Amino acid sequence: AIKVGRQSLAIDPSIWKIDRDGNGGTIIDSGTTLTIFPKQVFDRIVSTLQKLIPYPLAPPTAGLSLCYNVSGFDSPLAFPRISMIFKGKATFRPPPRNYFLNPADDIRCLGLLSSSSSLSIIGNLIQQNYFVQYDRKKRLLAFAKASCSLPFNEAD
């Protein structure tokens, strides 16, 4: 499931399933920069964000379709959190700075892309400063905040 702020998005659960040919599902990929969702999911995220974000829209920038002009607004800027809830209730709730990118002065753009595929890819920018734990034997997934700019022994 996906939540934007506190709002659960109405997304057909079948969108997350892997079909008989192996298509669909979700990949957590440190080699893909941006996060990519099927068009149905992306469109719901964008429409919800547009209702919640108070800043004026800006033209698409750097290949990113949803952009805001934040000139004249005081920091910190207020963008809603996007939460991804996985089977078993593992929740990934990165801060907006991981997916609202700054491609130009006073411009913040949603760093998500839409795809005609049924595959979702959670890219490396949204994963910044998180440890991702995979337990394939138990089929578990977990996320933990990290300070990746600190030496390893200071990150916890």
Secondary structure, DSSP 8 states (H G I E B T S, - for coil): -EEETTEE----GGGG-B-TTS-BSEEE-TT-SSEEEEHHHHHHHHHHHHHH--S-EE--BTTBS-EEE-TT--SS-----EEEE-GGG-EE---GGGTEEEEETTEEEE-EEEESSS-EEE-TTTTTTEEEEEETTTTEEEEEE--TTS-GGG--
